[in-house]
Amino acid sequence: MSNAISLNGRLAARWARRAVDRLRKERTEIDELNVFPVPDGDTGTNMYHTLRAAYLAVEELTGPVTLPHVVAALAAGAGRGARGNSGLILAVALQGVADALAGVTVATADAMATALETASDRARAAVARPVDGTMLTVLDAMATEAREQADDGASLIDVIAAVRERSRSALRETTGQLTVLREAEVVDAGSTGIVELFDLLYATVTGRTPQDSMLAEVARAPKIIHEATADELEIVAILVDTPADALAEDLDRLGGTSIVINAAKVHVHVADETTAAAVIDRLGEYGIARLDMEDLRMHEEEGETKLIALVKGTGLLMHTALNGATALTPEVGDLFETMTELIAAEDREVIVIPSSTSALKSLAGLGAHVVRSRNVGTLLSALAVYDPFAPAGEIFADMTEAAAGTRVGTIYSADQLASDPPTGMLPVIREDEGSTAGGVPGAATDDRPSGGTAVAAHPAQFYRVFIEGRAKTQSTELRTLVEKLADRLLGAGGELLTVVHGPDCAPEVLDHLRDWIQKSHETVHFQDIDSRDSGVLVIMGVE
């Protein structure tokens, strides 16, 4: 073969475009092979979305496009849009390739070998418990073949051809390397995606028509019926701070499996919601910028709409993610820029729901349906009616109506008001001193007090009620105030009372409120959500 054939930025971009197209067509067949790490039938879909996000980053490049520019964009895009175990491992591998090819304008045989070695090493290091018969095994085999060929003086195209053939044989070997694959009589799904991608690299660099897809061979294997698995939930989180090396061990100790960590992005499977809460709280120690969760027992197709919820606290992040939303912490980074990137990465319509009016204002001009939700209470009401399979316009209208129809009240402690007083606050007189300060007309942003409520120092903690931003009553007895607030909100009717609470709301207060609701409003359904946010004491919503 000719040594004149090379790999540059233009060809790398062409490969990425063709690879997205191939995975789009073949993702369902790859999904059918998926039995490891859990038989949830989404490996091909996850790899497709990851690579699609990678290519979208390439499309944004301007000016001269060199090989380092393209592979760096691919890695960055894949890192942002990685989905699932297979998608995150693919993103890690692409980052390894990008780092190895930094400064390499035209790839050589040695550069290709180094890139595959780095990709393989990074991918294996990212997995907490590496297993043979997976993407890691096939990447190892490809890297070894590339290095042997390059050291023997092979040309770039000879290296690519040899690695392509070795990837195919390594894929066939996965069936005998992993018990679950042998029992199902299939090859590894993620490895199949890797082989398909490298096959396209060979075709792109040589200008030849790709040979028959490996799927034509493995399609003869029996179709897999995806059954329930011990792992019920998949967690994918992007952290604010890069975690310490001990995080993988901690997640394993908490009951996590299929753990993959790439810089600030973490993938882990858990058996139930209790384990999920413990894992998410541990991740929360590094700050959670974004959280996605999926029920592995369900194998639904993607809906017509994507929901993004802006909330704070690991409890609320988990609650919204479990209900189908991508959950974002709004205070992290440039919210508008982050939202724009997320929307651009979707090939379906997007609905956004904030948990404060300040976040709502910052989304002005965003290319998405933005629900006018003014606080956590209205967000939860809108979330309850979200249906990803309904037309975007229809479900947006339903969510908007639910948010508008929810009455919300908030209880703050004196300490909260003193540490973060809204602008224009006036002194508050304790009830036992003979007066109660009134509120200022008009609803305040974020359901924070709109005025008239500065806090003086008192020997006993006291609490203040606000309804739609207007200051109401106050007391040193939190149990008394939750009753009064619930009674007032339910005065105009309602079927559901949702109580969001933080760590400073004692369990006995919630127990008292629950018992009181059963006695005083027996037809009202009561639900409580632990926000695990120290900035929240009690928020109530009635719908």
C-alpha angles and dihedrals in degrees: 000000000000119000088209092079110101142176116235137158095277093054092044090055091047090051091052093051092049092045092055090051093049095048090047089058097040103036094098092053091048089048088057090060094052112118100130138102083001129347095243096129099228107104095107092045092049093049091047094053091045093052092043089056088049093053093046087061090053091052089059093059116112134194123014108359112212128184093257090050093052098045091044090053091047091052094046093048093046090049091054096044103034114140128195131343095302094045093052093048089050090051091050091050092050090051089053090052091048093051092047093049097045105133093010106121096177117023121236129198090261092048090051091051092048091048092053092045091052092046091051094046094047093048093050092046091052094058115081094209111022115207129197118240094047141095087286092060094049092047090051091052092048093049092048092050092048093052094047091050094046093048089051090057099256119162122249093259092048089052092050092047093049093046090049091056092044092051089056094050091044089053092054089050093057091077091067096040099061123048096216090054093047092050091049092042093228138116122244113285097215092047089052089057091051092050092049091051094050091047088059091049089057092048093046096049095045096038089231129137110259116253120240112308116255085239089071087063100040093042087079088070118096116275113253122239104214108225131188115285135208087244106073105173135044118206124197115179135176109208129211093225127037106254127239120256090254093067094087091053091047093051090049090051090050090056102268122147136185088036116184121172123187112176104294096351119092131188121189139156122218135187100230147353094272091059090042091056092052092048094047092048089053090050088047089066086074093042121257115239095175135008130191125178134184133191103233092201091068123070103189126157118246114279128234093258138046120213124210118189125194111212142143130226128048091256094056092041089055094044094052093042091051088054093058103271132122099237119215131185101228097209093062116099125319102336096196092049092047092049092048091054093048093049092047090053092057124085092200137057118288130217119197125198121187127198096217139038090236090060089044091056092049090058095061109134095019114147096239143074105277116196112219094236113160102189146357093281094057091043092057092049091051091045090055092064097042113127115179092198096056120091111274096240093050097048092043089056091049092049092047091051092048092050093047092049097053121101113211135194131180133201119207129188120231088247091057093050092046095050095046109020117179117239117281099021120169128204117284119222115213116241091239088058090063106258142074120207116233129227130251115251116259133049116280126226117268087010085280117147111282095212146299096081119095114154127239122200113267131176092234125052113249134187135219130209124218124184115198088340097309118121114241131163131342137200144164088237112081091186089059094049096050088054093049094046094048092047092050095047091048092047091091092047133262142168103216131045114194118193119195112192139179135215094277093061105092117229091236089061090057092044090052092049092048092052092045092051091051090053101037103031103022095168093055119098114225126209129171128198124197105221092189084212116131089208091067126075104163131340120177129193128186125197 
